[in-house]
Amino acid sequence: MGGMGLPGLGLFLALVVAVAILLAVGFVWLAEKTVYRPGSKAETGSLSSFVTTVGLVYGALLGFTVVVAWEQFSSAETNVTNESSTLATMYRQTISLAPPEQETMRTLLRDYTTSVQAEWDNPGSDAASADARTAITDMYRALGGQHSPTAAANPINAEIRGQLNVLTSQRNTRVLDAIPRIPGLLWTGLLFGGILLIGLIGFTRLDNRRNHMILSSAIAILLGLLLFLIFWLDHPFGRQLGVTPRSFDYTVQVFDGVDEAK
């Protein structure tokens, strides 16, 4: 989703609206050609109960999916904020390290942050991901690893290593959050239910054909926008919209502030 950018996102939204209107108008036209005949009012009356039932069931499913997608989006956003905060904390903790080790850790922290920002600029970039993984591995090496008695006895190294473990976990969570969570079977149900509801509304007769098309189109657009919202929330990472790397930009400012405080 983030790779689309604003122009691509706008085109996709326009396509969703256009398809929704086309479906609504198409079903009304089809109903005019096949169902509207003497005696159709009685059929329409019996159809209204089906519209109500489908609307209630589909509305519950749609609302539940929106809530779940929003919770996943909020969780991804919170995790990114925590990851950038962990980086800032680790950079401040390097003040207590010996000069050679301090310089190495600060360089690696900056390298990692730069690689993370590049992952937003180039979604799916294997090079940026490899650089970030390498920076984390090198930070573990710089802290002496888990098998060095000297490193284990150093409380500063142990504290920073603990933060590094947290950072690694947060990165893994962010990578997993980038994978869409809503399964294809649920998407099939959402799309089929939306089309079915629009079709039933199109076959529910109104005296004024133009008003019928306008009403059906308005409902179709609403359903289309909600489905678009679910899709957007299920793809949380993006440069312009969604979860942005703004918190990492602030982290770089913290890095600069710590360096200037020497």
C-alpha positions as CSV (number, residue, x, y, z in Angstrom):
1,M,0.0,0.0,0.0
2,G,2.8,2.4,0.9
3,G,4.3,1.7,-2.6
4,M,1.3,3.2,-4.3
5,G,2.0,6.8,-3.2
6,L,-0.7,9.4,-3.1
7,P,-1.4,9.4,-6.9
8,G,-1.8,5.6,-7.0
9,L,-3.9,5.6,-3.8
10,G,-6.2,8.3,-5.3
11,L,-6.6,6.3,-8.6
12,F,-7.4,3.1,-6.6
13,L,-10.0,5.0,-4.6
14,A,-11.5,6.5,-7.8
15,L,-11.7,3.0,-9.3
16,V,-13.5,1.7,-6.2
17,V,-16.1,4.5,-6.4
18,A,-16.5,4.1,-10.1
19,V,-17.1,0.3,-9.8
20,A,-19.6,0.9,-6.9
21,I,-21.6,3.3,-9.1
22,L,-21.5,1.0,-12.1
23,L,-22.8,-1.9,-10.0
24,A,-25.6,0.2,-8.5
25,V,-26.8,1.6,-11.8
26,G,-26.3,-1.7,-13.6
27,F,-28.6,-3.5,-11.1
28,V,-31.3,-0.9,-11.3
29,W,-31.2,-1.1,-15.1
30,L,-31.3,-4.9,-15.0
31,A,-34.3,-4.8,-12.7
32,E,-36.1,-2.4,-15.0
33,K,-35.6,-4.8,-17.9
34,T,-36.4,-8.1,-16.1
35,V,-38.6,-7.6,-13.0
36,Y,-40.6,-4.4,-13.3
37,R,-44.0,-5.6,-14.7
38,P,-47.6,-5.7,-13.4
39,G,-47.6,-7.3,-10.0
40,S,-44.0,-6.5,-9.2
41,K,-44.9,-4.4,-6.2
42,A,-46.0,-7.4,-4.3
43,E,-42.7,-9.1,-5.1
44,T,-40.8,-6.0,-4.1
45,G,-42.6,-6.0,-0.7
46,S,-41.5,-9.6,-0.1
47,L,-38.0,-8.6,-1.2
48,S,-37.6,-5.9,1.4
49,S,-37.3,-8.5,4.2
50,F,-34.4,-10.1,2.5
51,V,-32.7,-6.6,2.0
52,T,-33.1,-6.0,5.8
53,T,-31.7,-9.4,6.8
54,V,-28.7,-9.2,4.4
55,G,-28.1,-5.6,5.4
56,L,-28.0,-6.5,9.1
57,V,-25.8,-9.5,8.7
58,Y,-23.4,-7.7,6.3
59,G,-23.3,-4.6,8.4
60,A,-22.3,-6.6,11.5
61,L,-19.5,-8.4,9.5
62,L,-18.3,-5.2,8.0
63,G,-18.3,-3.3,11.3
64,F,-16.4,-6.2,13.0
65,T,-13.8,-6.2,10.2
66,V,-13.3,-2.5,10.4
67,V,-12.7,-2.6,14.2
68,V,-10.2,-5.5,13.9
69,A,-8.3,-3.8,11.0
70,W,-8.2,-0.5,13.0
71,E,-6.8,-2.3,16.1
72,Q,-4.1,-3.9,14.0
73,F,-3.3,-0.6,12.4
74,S,-3.0,1.1,15.8
75,S,-0.8,-1.7,17.1
76,A,1.5,-1.3,14.2
77,E,1.7,2.4,14.7
78,T,2.4,2.0,18.4
79,N,5.2,-0.6,17.7
80,V,6.9,1.8,15.3
81,T,6.8,4.6,17.9
82,N,8.3,2.3,20.5
83,E,11.0,1.1,18.1
84,S,12.1,4.7,17.5
85,S,12.0,5.4,21.2
86,T,14.2,2.4,21.9
87,L,16.8,3.7,19.4
88,A,16.8,7.1,21.1
89,T,17.3,5.5,24.5
90,M,20.1,3.3,23.3
91,Y,21.9,6.3,21.8
92,R,21.7,8.2,25.0
93,Q,23.0,5.2,26.9
94,T,26.2,5.2,24.8
95,I,27.4,8.2,26.8
96,S,28.5,5.7,29.5
97,L,30.5,3.5,27.1
98,A,34.2,3.7,26.5
99,P,35.1,6.0,23.6
100,P,36.0,3.3,21.0
101,E,32.9,1.3,21.8
102,Q,30.8,4.4,22.0
103,E,31.7,5.5,18.5
104,T,31.0,2.1,17.1
105,M,27.6,1.8,18.7
106,R,26.5,5.3,17.6
107,T,27.6,4.6,14.0
108,L,25.6,1.3,14.0
109,L,22.5,3.0,15.5
110,R,22.6,5.6,12.8
111,D,23.1,3.0,10.1
112,Y,20.2,1.0,11.4
113,T,17.9,4.1,11.5
114,T,18.9,5.1,8.0
115,S,18.2,1.5,6.8
116,V,14.7,1.6,8.4
117,Q,13.9,4.9,6.7
118,A,15.0,3.4,3.4
119,E,12.6,0.6,3.9
120,W,9.7,3.1,3.8
121,D,11.2,4.9,0.7
122,N,11.7,1.5,-1.1
123,P,9.0,-0.9,0.1
124,G,10.2,-4.5,-0.1
125,S,13.8,-3.4,-0.6
126,D,16.0,-6.5,0.2
127,A,19.1,-4.3,0.4
128,A,17.6,-2.0,3.1
129,S,16.4,-4.9,5.1
130,A,19.8,-6.6,4.9
131,D,21.5,-3.4,6.0
132,A,19.2,-3.2,9.1
133,R,19.8,-6.8,10.0
134,T,23.5,-6.4,9.6
135,A,23.5,-3.3,11.8
136,I,21.7,-5.3,14.6
137,T,24.1,-8.2,14.3
138,D,27.1,-5.9,14.5
139,M,25.7,-4.2,17.6
140,Y,25.6,-7.5,19.4
141,R,29.2,-8.1,18.4
142,A,30.2,-4.6,19.5
143,L,28.7,-5.3,23.0
144,G,30.8,-8.4,23.3
145,G,28.1,-11.0,22.7
146,Q,26.5,-13.2,25.3
147,H,29.6,-15.3,26.0
148,S,32.1,-12.6,27.2
149,P,32.5,-12.6,31.0
150,T,33.8,-9.0,30.9
151,A,30.8,-7.8,28.9
152,A,28.4,-9.8,31.1
153,A,29.8,-8.1,34.2
154,N,29.5,-4.6,32.8
155,P,26.1,-3.2,33.9
156,I,26.1,-0.6,31.1
157,N,26.7,-3.3,28.4
158,A,24.0,-5.5,30.0
159,E,21.5,-2.6,30.0
160,I,22.2,-1.7,26.4
161,R,22.1,-5.3,25.4
162,G,18.7,-5.6,27.0
163,Q,17.5,-2.6,25.0
164,L,19.0,-4.2,21.9
165,N,16.9,-7.3,22.5
166,V,13.8,-5.2,22.8
167,L,14.8,-3.4,19.5
168,T,15.2,-6.7,17.7
169,S,11.8,-7.9,18.9
170,Q,10.1,-4.6,17.8
171,R,11.7,-4.8,14.4
172,N,10.4,-8.4,13.9
173,T,7.0,-7.3,14.9
174,R,7.1,-4.4,12.4
175,V,8.1,-6.7,9.6
176,L,5.2,-9.0,10.5
177,D,2.8,-6.1,10.7
178,A,3.6,-5.3,7.1
179,I,2.0,-8.6,6.0
180,P,-1.8,-8.2,5.4
181,R,-3.7,-10.0,8.2
182,I,-7.2,-10.3,6.7
183,P,-7.5,-13.7,4.9
184,G,-8.7,-14.1,1.3
185,L,-11.7,-16.0,2.4
186,L,-12.9,-13.1,4.5
187,W,-12.3,-10.7,1.6
188,T,-14.4,-13.0,-0.6
189,G,-17.3,-12.9,1.9
190,L,-17.0,-9.1,2.2
191,L,-17.0,-8.5,-1.6
192,F,-19.8,-11.1,-2.3
193,G,-21.9,-9.7,0.5
194,G,-21.5,-6.1,-0.8
195,I,-22.4,-7.0,-4.3
196,L,-25.4,-9.0,-3.1
197,L,-26.7,-6.1,-1.0
198,I,-26.3,-3.7,-3.8
199,G,-28.1,-6.1,-6.1
200,L,-31.0,-6.5,-3.7
201,I,-31.3,-2.7,-3.3
202,G,-31.3,-2.4,-7.1
203,F,-34.2,-4.9,-7.5
204,T,-36.2,-3.1,-4.8
205,R,-38.5,-1.0,-6.8
206,L,-39.0,2.8,-6.3
207,D,-41.4,4.9,-8.3
208,N,-38.8,7.3,-9.5
209,R,-36.0,5.6,-11.4
210,R,-33.5,8.4,-11.1
211,N,-34.0,8.6,-7.4
212,H,-33.6,4.8,-7.2
213,M,-30.3,5.1,-9.0
214,I,-29.1,7.9,-6.8
215,L,-30.0,6.0,-3.6
216,S,-28.5,2.8,-4.8
217,S,-25.3,4.5,-5.9
218,A,-25.0,6.3,-2.5
219,I,-25.2,3.1,-0.6
220,A,-22.8,1.4,-3.0
221,I,-20.3,4.2,-2.6
222,L,-20.5,3.9,1.2
223,L,-19.9,0.2,1.1
224,G,-17.0,0.7,-1.4
225,L,-15.4,3.4,0.9
226,L,-15.7,1.1,3.9
227,L,-14.0,-1.8,2.0
228,F,-11.3,0.6,0.8
229,L,-10.8,1.7,4.4
230,I,-10.4,-1.9,5.5
231,F,-7.9,-2.5,2.7
232,W,-5.9,0.6,3.7
233,L,-5.9,-0.3,7.4
234,D,-4.7,-3.8,6.4
235,H,-1.7,-2.3,4.7
236,P,-0.5,0.1,7.4
237,F,2.9,1.3,6.1
238,G,3.3,4.2,3.7
239,R,5.3,7.3,3.2
240,Q,2.4,9.8,2.8
241,L,-0.5,7.9,4.5
242,G,-0.7,5.2,7.1
243,V,2.2,4.6,9.6
244,T,5.0,6.9,8.5
245,P,8.7,7.0,9.6
246,R,8.2,10.4,11.2
247,S,9.1,9.1,14.6
248,F,12.5,7.9,13.2
249,D,13.1,11.4,11.8
250,Y,12.7,12.7,15.4
251,T,15.1,10.0,16.6
252,V,17.8,11.3,14.3
253,Q,17.2,14.7,15.8
254,V,17.8,13.1,19.3
255,F,21.0,11.5,17.9
256,D,22.2,15.0,16.8
257,G,21.3,16.5,20.1
258,V,23.3,13.9,22.0
259,D,26.3,14.4,19.8
260,E,26.2,18.2,20.2
261,A,26.0,17.9,24.0
262,K,29.7,16.6,24.1
